[in-house]
Amino acid sequence: MRYEGDIYRPPGEWRSYLLQATIGCSHNACTFCGMYKDKRYRVRPLADILEDIDMAKEYYGDLTRVFICDGDAIAMPTEDLLQILHKLHSSFSSLERVTIYASPNGTLGKTPEELKALHEAGLGRAYLGVETGDDALLKAVNKGVDAAGMLKAGQMLVESGIDLWTIVLMGLAGTGESKTNHVPATVKMINAMKPQHISAMTYNPTPGTKLYRDIQEGRFQTMSAEEALLETKMLVEGLTVQGIHFTSNHASNYLPLKGTLPDDREKFLRMLDGALAGEVRIRKDRMRGI
């Protein structure tokens, strides 16, 4: 088990064995993101990855969960990923779930048949950083894909049978005019994409990023806690995907929410209204994480 640089994983993968198949992120140019800045993207040699699985087998004995990282492992050659999945499932008899980060462009680089083959080989879940459904905002934060491409990537993952977990970012538009489009466009995209999960994180400035410099130099103004809570409320009100697992309990969020929509919609709205009225305690800015 060998790792290069800082390793990142979704919060829900805290119990998973982390298998580093790629180094860094193939795009690595989003203005708000400080991850993988210590790395140059490349795919690790397949022999090394398979050897790491053998090392994990020797050390752990058996595993139930594996997360394939780094930030864009789905972009690696499909045949390599298929061999990795086969090796994992043949090595660990108790393996229940294999998950992966999926960038939009890495996903769009696959055919529907390739994604279906990956699912059938045991790739259970993909995490997609949607961030926003607003085309102009995607361009402004240099996401590397437009809204149509982001929607297509998500739909391809859903149609393949892979369990799709989307991440959106409240406050990403700041307090400028673009904030009026951010949440409505995001709601529209998620409702069309129909993922099984959505996590609403809240933008928290990361030193060393372009957006952080824009804040320091007065070109971008971050939202207040009240504005971020209002955006979250708009998201909760607008989502119509049936049975979607909703979380907004990341360290970046002001108010932890976790449940299922539409079943928990009214409970979430009561909590949000209580927070906006000052009746429910929220996380202080100094206590928020990235």
C-alpha positions as CSV (number, residue, x, y, z in Angstrom):
1,M,0.0,0.0,0.0
2,R,1.9,3.0,-1.3
3,Y,0.6,6.5,-1.6
4,E,1.9,9.7,-3.3
5,G,1.0,13.1,-1.9
6,D,-2.2,14.0,0.1
7,I,-5.0,11.6,-0.3
8,Y,-8.7,12.7,-0.4
9,R,-11.9,10.7,-0.1
10,P,-15.6,11.5,0.3
11,P,-16.7,11.7,3.9
12,G,-18.8,8.6,3.6
13,E,-15.7,6.5,2.6
14,W,-14.0,6.8,6.0
15,R,-14.2,3.1,6.5
16,S,-13.0,2.2,3.0
17,Y,-9.5,1.0,1.9
18,L,-8.1,3.7,-0.3
19,L,-6.5,2.3,-3.5
20,Q,-4.5,5.0,-5.4
21,A,-4.9,4.1,-9.0
22,T,-4.2,7.6,-10.4
23,I,-2.1,10.5,-9.1
24,G,-3.9,13.8,-8.8
25,C,-6.7,15.2,-11.0
26,S,-6.7,15.3,-14.8
27,H,-8.2,18.8,-14.8
28,N,-7.0,20.3,-11.6
29,A,-7.8,23.9,-12.6
30,C,-11.0,24.7,-10.7
31,T,-10.7,28.1,-9.2
32,F,-12.2,27.1,-5.8
33,C,-10.4,23.8,-5.3
34,G,-7.1,23.4,-3.4
35,M,-6.9,19.6,-3.7
36,Y,-4.1,17.8,-5.6
37,K,-1.9,20.9,-6.1
38,D,1.1,18.9,-5.0
39,K,0.7,16.4,-7.9
40,R,0.9,16.1,-11.6
41,Y,-1.9,13.9,-13.0
42,R,-0.9,10.4,-14.3
43,V,-2.1,6.9,-14.2
44,R,-0.1,4.5,-12.0
45,P,1.3,1.4,-13.6
46,L,-1.3,-1.4,-13.5
47,A,1.3,-3.8,-12.1
48,D,1.9,-1.5,-9.1
49,I,-1.9,-1.1,-8.4
50,L,-2.4,-4.9,-8.5
51,E,0.6,-5.3,-6.2
52,D,-1.0,-2.8,-3.8
53,I,-4.1,-5.0,-3.7
54,D,-2.0,-8.0,-2.8
55,M,-0.3,-5.9,0.0
56,A,-3.8,-4.9,1.3
57,K,-4.9,-8.5,1.2
58,E,-1.8,-9.6,3.3
59,Y,-2.3,-6.7,5.7
60,Y,-6.1,-6.6,6.2
61,G,-7.0,-10.2,5.3
62,D,-10.4,-9.2,4.0
63,L,-12.2,-5.9,3.2
64,T,-15.8,-4.8,2.7
65,R,-15.3,-1.4,1.1
66,V,-12.7,0.0,-1.4
67,F,-12.5,3.6,-2.7
68,I,-10.4,4.0,-5.9
69,C,-8.6,7.4,-5.9
70,D,-7.2,10.0,-6.7
71,G,-9.5,12.6,-8.2
72,D,-10.2,11.2,-11.6
73,A,-9.6,7.5,-11.5
74,I,-12.5,6.9,-13.8
75,A,-10.5,8.5,-16.6
76,M,-7.9,5.7,-16.7
77,P,-8.1,3.1,-19.4
78,T,-11.3,1.0,-19.0
79,E,-9.4,-2.3,-19.5
80,D,-7.1,-1.4,-16.5
81,L,-10.1,-0.5,-14.4
82,L,-11.8,-3.8,-15.3
83,Q,-8.6,-5.7,-14.2
84,I,-8.5,-3.7,-10.9
85,L,-12.2,-4.5,-10.2
86,H,-11.7,-8.2,-11.0
87,K,-8.6,-8.3,-8.7
88,L,-10.5,-6.6,-5.9
89,H,-13.5,-8.9,-6.1
90,S,-11.4,-12.0,-6.4
91,S,-9.2,-11.0,-3.5
92,F,-11.7,-10.0,-0.9
93,S,-14.6,-12.4,-0.4
94,S,-16.5,-9.9,1.8
95,L,-16.2,-7.0,-0.6
96,E,-19.6,-5.2,-0.7
97,R,-18.8,-1.9,-2.5
98,V,-16.2,-0.4,-4.7
99,T,-16.5,3.4,-5.3
100,I,-14.7,6.0,-7.3
101,Y,-14.4,9.8,-8.0
102,A,-15.7,10.6,-11.4
103,S,-14.9,13.9,-13.2
104,P,-17.4,15.0,-15.9
105,N,-14.8,14.9,-18.6
106,G,-13.4,11.5,-17.4
107,T,-16.9,10.1,-17.6
108,L,-17.6,11.7,-21.0
109,G,-14.5,10.0,-22.2
110,K,-16.2,6.6,-21.7
111,T,-18.8,5.0,-23.9
112,P,-22.1,3.9,-22.3
113,E,-21.0,0.3,-22.9
114,E,-17.7,0.9,-21.0
115,L,-19.6,2.4,-18.1
116,K,-22.0,-0.5,-18.0
117,A,-19.1,-3.0,-18.2
118,L,-17.5,-1.3,-15.2
119,H,-20.7,-1.5,-13.2
120,E,-21.2,-5.2,-14.1
121,A,-17.6,-5.8,-13.0
122,G,-18.4,-4.4,-9.6
123,L,-18.0,-0.6,-9.7
124,G,-20.9,0.3,-7.4
125,R,-20.8,4.0,-6.9
126,A,-19.3,7.2,-8.5
127,Y,-19.0,10.6,-6.9
128,L,-19.5,13.5,-9.3
129,G,-18.6,17.1,-8.4
130,V,-21.4,18.9,-10.2
131,E,-20.9,22.1,-8.1
132,T,-23.6,24.0,-10.0
133,G,-26.0,23.7,-12.9
134,D,-25.4,27.3,-14.1
135,D,-23.5,27.3,-17.3
136,A,-21.9,30.7,-16.8
137,L,-20.8,29.8,-13.3
138,L,-19.2,26.5,-14.4
139,K,-17.2,28.6,-16.9
140,A,-16.3,31.2,-14.3
141,V,-14.9,28.6,-11.9
142,N,-13.1,26.9,-14.7
143,K,-14.8,23.5,-14.2
144,G,-13.7,22.4,-17.6
145,V,-17.2,21.4,-18.8
146,D,-20.4,23.2,-19.7
147,A,-23.8,22.5,-18.1
148,A,-24.9,20.2,-21.0
149,G,-21.7,18.2,-20.6
150,M,-22.2,17.9,-16.8
151,L,-25.8,16.8,-17.2
152,K,-24.8,14.2,-19.9
153,A,-22.0,12.8,-17.7
154,G,-24.4,12.3,-14.8
155,Q,-27.1,10.8,-16.9
156,M,-24.5,8.3,-18.4
157,L,-23.5,7.2,-14.9
158,V,-27.1,6.7,-13.9
159,E,-28.0,4.9,-17.1
160,S,-25.1,2.5,-16.6
161,G,-26.5,1.3,-13.3
162,I,-23.7,2.9,-11.2
163,D,-25.0,4.5,-8.0
164,L,-24.5,8.3,-8.6
165,W,-23.6,10.6,-5.7
166,T,-23.5,14.2,-6.7
167,I,-21.9,17.1,-4.9
168,V,-23.1,20.7,-5.2
169,L,-21.6,23.8,-3.7
170,M,-23.8,26.4,-2.0
171,G,-22.3,29.9,-2.0
172,L,-20.1,29.2,-5.1
173,A,-21.6,32.3,-6.9
174,G,-20.8,34.6,-4.0
175,T,-23.0,37.7,-3.7
176,G,-22.8,38.9,-7.3
177,E,-25.5,38.8,-9.9
178,S,-24.7,35.2,-10.8
179,K,-26.1,34.0,-7.5
180,T,-29.6,34.4,-8.8
181,N,-29.1,31.6,-11.4
182,H,-26.9,29.2,-9.3
183,V,-29.5,27.4,-7.3
184,P,-32.4,27.4,-9.8
185,A,-30.1,26.0,-12.5
186,T,-28.7,23.4,-10.1
187,V,-32.1,22.3,-9.1
188,K,-33.1,21.9,-12.8
189,M,-29.9,19.9,-13.5
190,I,-30.3,17.5,-10.5
191,N,-34.0,16.9,-11.3
192,A,-33.0,16.0,-14.9
193,M,-30.0,14.0,-13.9
194,K,-31.9,11.9,-11.2
195,P,-28.9,10.8,-9.0
196,Q,-29.5,8.6,-6.0
197,H,-27.7,11.0,-3.7
198,I,-26.8,14.6,-3.4
199,S,-24.5,16.4,-0.9
200,A,-24.8,20.1,-0.6
201,M,-21.6,21.5,0.7
202,T,-21.0,25.2,1.4
203,Y,-18.1,27.2,-0.2
204,N,-15.3,27.9,2.3
205,P,-12.3,29.8,0.9
206,T,-9.2,27.7,0.4
207,P,-5.8,29.5,0.7
208,G,-3.7,29.2,-2.5
209,T,-6.6,29.0,-4.9
210,K,-7.5,31.5,-7.5
211,L,-10.9,32.2,-5.9
212,Y,-9.2,32.9,-2.6
213,R,-6.9,35.4,-4.3
214,D,-10.0,37.0,-5.8
215,I,-11.5,37.4,-2.3
216,Q,-8.3,38.9,-1.0
217,E,-8.2,41.4,-3.9
218,G,-11.8,42.3,-3.7
219,R,-13.1,40.6,-6.9
220,F,-15.3,38.1,-5.1
221,Q,-17.4,38.5,-2.0
222,T,-18.4,35.4,0.0
223,M,-21.9,34.8,1.1
224,S,-23.1,35.3,4.7
225,A,-24.4,32.3,6.7
226,E,-27.9,33.6,6.2
227,E,-27.5,33.7,2.4
228,A,-26.0,30.2,2.3
229,L,-28.9,28.9,4.4
230,L,-31.3,30.5,2.0
231,E,-29.6,28.8,-0.9
232,T,-29.9,25.5,0.9
233,K,-33.6,26.1,1.5
234,M,-34.1,26.9,-2.2
235,L,-32.4,23.6,-3.1
236,V,-34.5,21.6,-0.6
237,E,-37.7,23.2,-1.9
238,G,-36.9,22.6,-5.5
239,L,-35.7,19.0,-5.7
240,T,-38.3,16.7,-7.1
241,V,-36.2,13.5,-7.5
242,Q,-38.1,10.8,-5.7
243,G,-36.3,9.0,-2.8
244,I,-33.0,11.0,-3.2
245,H,-30.6,10.7,-0.3
246,F,-29.8,14.3,0.8
247,T,-27.0,15.4,3.0
248,S,-25.8,18.8,4.0
249,N,-23.7,17.7,7.0
250,H,-20.2,18.3,5.8
251,A,-17.8,20.3,8.0
252,S,-18.3,23.3,5.6
253,N,-22.0,23.5,6.3
254,Y,-23.7,25.8,8.8
255,L,-26.5,23.5,9.6
256,P,-26.3,19.7,9.4
257,L,-29.1,18.0,7.4
258,K,-29.4,14.4,6.5
259,G,-32.3,12.4,5.2
260,T,-34.4,11.6,2.2
261,L,-36.5,13.8,-0.1
262,P,-39.3,14.4,-0.4
263,D,-40.0,12.5,2.9
264,D,-37.9,14.8,5.1
265,R,-38.5,18.1,3.2
266,E,-40.8,19.7,5.8
267,K,-38.4,18.7,8.6
268,F,-35.5,20.2,6.7
269,L,-37.4,23.4,6.0
270,R,-38.4,23.8,9.7
271,M,-34.8,23.4,10.7
272,L,-33.6,25.9,8.1
273,D,-36.3,28.4,9.0
274,G,-35.4,28.0,12.7
275,A,-31.7,28.6,11.8
276,L,-32.6,31.7,9.8
277,A,-34.7,33.0,12.7
278,G,-31.9,32.5,15.1
279,E,-33.8,29.7,17.0
280,V,-31.5,26.9,15.9
281,R,-27.8,27.0,16.5
282,I,-25.6,27.0,13.4
283,R,-21.8,26.4,13.0
284,K,-19.7,29.5,13.4
285,D,-17.5,30.4,10.5
286,R,-14.3,29.7,12.5
287,M,-15.5,26.2,13.1
288,R,-16.3,25.4,9.5
289,G,-13.9,23.1,7.5
290,I,-13.1,22.6,3.9
